[in-house]
Amino acid sequence: MTAFDAHDLPPPDRRRYPRYYVFTRLMLAIEDETLKESIGIGEPGDISLGGLRVRNLPACPNVKVGDQLGLLLLDTDDSLSLQGEVVHHGTSDTFGVEFQELSTSQQRAVEEMIGRLHSRLS
């Protein structure tokens, strides 16, 4: 019989909201809110009510944890403008953004966008 070691367990998921992987065309225009300049166009790797993971952004190495970003999400049906903060770099070419101060209407719009993305997988 082997001894149980708590360090062998995977870390608990700290997310407050489930994430949905993005497999359809969803574009993401990103602006540095501090500098008021465009960073470029990327793609969300996944999205939740709490934030998203950015991938395929050429300027990714220049984005730092703590940066305040303006985000414009564009799908075939709608566009959505949000603000967020970079909370971590997942890999050298991805980073996580936490949405900041979502209004009730913005939260509803994110839920609707997630619903459209999910329905296209069916």
N, C-alpha and C positions, 0 to 999 in steps of 0.2 A: 504494500500500500504506500502511495506517495503522499508526502505532506502537502497540504493546500497552502499556496502562497497568494495573497491578495494582489501582488504585483503582476501575476500572470493573467489577470483579467483585463479585457479591453477597457479603455477609459469610457465613462458614461457619456452619452450624447447630451450636450449642454443646450441644444436647440429648444426654443420655446414652441416653434412651429414646425410642422413636417415640411421637408423640402421636396420639390418636384423637379425632376431632371428635364431639361429642355432638349427635345429632339427635332423640333420644327423651327422654321425660320422666325427668329425673333432677334431684331437688331437692337443695339444698345449704343447710343451716342453719349459720350462722357465728357464733362467739363470740370476743370479744377475750379471750385467755387472761390478759393482764395485769390488765385491769379486771374480769374474770369477769362480763362482761355480754354479752347477745346483741346482735349487730350486725344480724341480719336473715336473710332467705331470699333466695338468689340461685340462679343456674344455672351449671353448668360449661359453658364454651364448648368446651373440649377437656380431655382427661385423659391422663396417662401414668403409668408407675411412679414417675416423679420428682416429679409435681405436677399442677396443673391451672390453667386460666384461669377466673377468676370474671367473670360478666357479670350484668347485670340485678339488681344489688344496690343498692337505694336509698341506702344509706349509703356507697357507693363513694368519694365525695370525702373522707370522713373516715378512710379506711384509708390508712396510710402504709407505705412500704418499711421493713422491719424489724419490723413488727408480728407478734406471735405469735398464731396463730389456732387455735381448736378447730373442726374441720370435721365435720359429720355429713352423709354422703352417703346419700340415700334413693332407691332405685329400687323397682320393683314387687315385687321378690323379696327384697330384703335391705336392711340399713342398715349403715353402716360409719363408725366414729368414728376420726378421724385428727388429728394436729397438723401445722401447717405454718407457714412464715414467708413473708410477702409479700416478693418479690424484685424486682418491678418493676410499674410502671403502664404497661400497653400503650396505653391510650387513657384519656380522661376517665371512661369508664364500665366499664373492664375492668382487672383486675390479675392478675399471676401469683403463684402460691403454690407453694413447694417443700415437699414432704412432709419431715417431720423424724423421723428415727430410727424408720423402719418396722421392726416385728418381722417375722419370717418369716411368721407367720400373717396379719399385715396386708398384707404384700406379696402373698401368695397371694390374699387377699380382693380387693385392687385388680385383680389379673390376672383373677379370675373376673368382677368387675363389668365390666371392659373387654370380656371375652369375651361376656357377655350383651348388652352394648350393640352390639357388632359383629354378633352373630348376628341381632339384630332388624332390621338393615339388609338382610339377605338375603331 
